[in-house]
Amino acid sequence: MRFTVRNIAIDCADPYRLAVFWSQLLGVPMSEDDEPGDPVAIVQPPGAPAFYFAQVPEPKRGKNRVHVCLTPEDLGRDAEVSRILALGASLVTDQRDPDGTGWAVLADPEGNEFCVLRSAAERAATGG
């Protein structure tokens, strides 16, 4: 049996605010139907599962058991990490190595972790 991944659900306190952050991070618009105060908000990257932000009453506790890993298409990893930090993310763990390999673990404004990996060009330049 096969499945199609429809969305990635992310629990949060403020779906609209978090969707704005992820929309800016991913460079794709939010759903036109989403408004501040809505209990859900959606960001739909083309050709990929939607990011579905759902309001829940309890705060996030501890490390995510599942997270998204992002590969930059335009800018390199370090430039994207800087851009995303300026959007309001925080650096959780810096796994970037002096030789250009590695990744950075960031958290969105509500503490949900995600990784920023190297771009295809950066991987090709280091043979990986």
C-alpha positions in Angstrom: 0.0 0.0 0.0 1.2 3.5 -0.8 0.4 6.9 0.7 0.7 10.5 -0.3 1.8 13.0 2.3 -1.0 15.6 2.3 0.4 17.9 5.0 2.8 18.3 7.9 0.8 19.3 11.0 2.4 21.7 13.5 0.7 22.4 16.8 1.0 26.0 18.0 -0.6 28.7 20.0 -1.0 31.2 17.1 -1.4 29.5 13.7 -1.6 32.8 11.7 1.6 34.2 13.2 3.5 30.9 12.7 2.2 30.6 9.1 3.4 34.1 8.4 6.9 33.1 9.6 6.9 29.8 7.6 5.5 31.6 4.5 8.4 34.1 4.6 10.9 31.3 5.4 9.8 29.1 2.4 9.1 32.0 0.1 5.5 30.9 -0.7 2.2 32.6 0.1 -0.2 31.6 2.8 -3.7 30.4 2.0 -5.8 33.4 1.0 -8.5 32.2 3.5 -6.3 32.6 6.6 -6.8 35.5 8.9 -5.4 36.4 12.4 -7.3 34.6 15.1 -8.1 31.5 12.9 -7.6 28.2 14.6 -5.7 26.8 11.6 -3.5 28.3 8.9 -1.9 26.7 5.8 1.2 27.3 3.8 1.3 25.2 0.6 4.7 25.0 -1.2 4.2 23.9 -4.8 4.7 20.2 -5.4 5.2 19.5 -1.6 3.0 18.7 1.4 1.2 21.7 3.0 2.4 23.1 6.3 -0.8 22.9 8.4 -0.7 25.0 11.6 -3.3 24.1 14.2 -4.0 25.9 17.5 -3.7 23.8 20.6 -4.0 24.9 24.2 -0.8 23.3 25.6 2.7 24.8 25.1 5.5 22.9 23.4 7.6 20.8 25.7 10.9 19.2 24.9 12.5 18.3 21.6 10.5 17.5 18.5 10.4 13.8 17.7 9.9 14.7 14.0 11.2 17.8 12.2 11.6 19.2 8.7 14.9 19.4 7.0 15.3 22.2 4.4 17.7 22.4 1.5 18.2 25.9 0.1 17.6 26.4 -3.6 19.0 29.9 -4.2 21.2 31.0 -1.3 23.8 28.8 0.4 23.1 27.3 3.8 24.9 30.0 5.9 23.1 32.8 4.1 19.8 31.1 4.6 20.5 30.5 8.3 21.2 34.3 8.7 18.1 35.2 6.7 15.9 32.8 8.8 17.4 34.1 12.1 16.4 37.6 11.0 12.8 36.4 10.5 12.6 35.4 14.1 14.0 31.9 14.3 16.6 30.9 17.0 19.7 28.7 16.7 19.3 25.5 18.6 22.4 23.5 17.6 25.1 24.5 15.2 26.4 21.4 13.4 28.2 23.3 10.7 31.9 22.3 10.2 34.8 24.4 9.2 35.1 22.5 5.9 31.6 23.6 4.9 29.8 20.4 5.7 27.1 20.0 8.3 23.8 21.7 9.1 22.1 24.1 11.5 19.2 23.2 13.8 16.9 26.2 14.2 13.6 26.7 16.0 10.6 28.8 14.7 9.1 31.5 16.9 7.1 28.8 18.9 10.1 26.5 19.4 9.5 23.9 16.7 12.8 22.6 15.4 13.9 22.3 11.8 17.2 21.8 10.0 18.9 23.9 7.3 21.1 21.7 5.2 23.6 22.6 2.5 22.5 23.5 -1.0 23.1 21.1 -4.0 25.9 23.4 -5.1 27.5 23.3 -1.7 27.3 19.5 -1.6 28.8 19.2 -5.0 31.7 21.5 -4.1 32.6 19.2 -1.2 32.0 15.9 -2.9 28.9 15.1 -0.9 
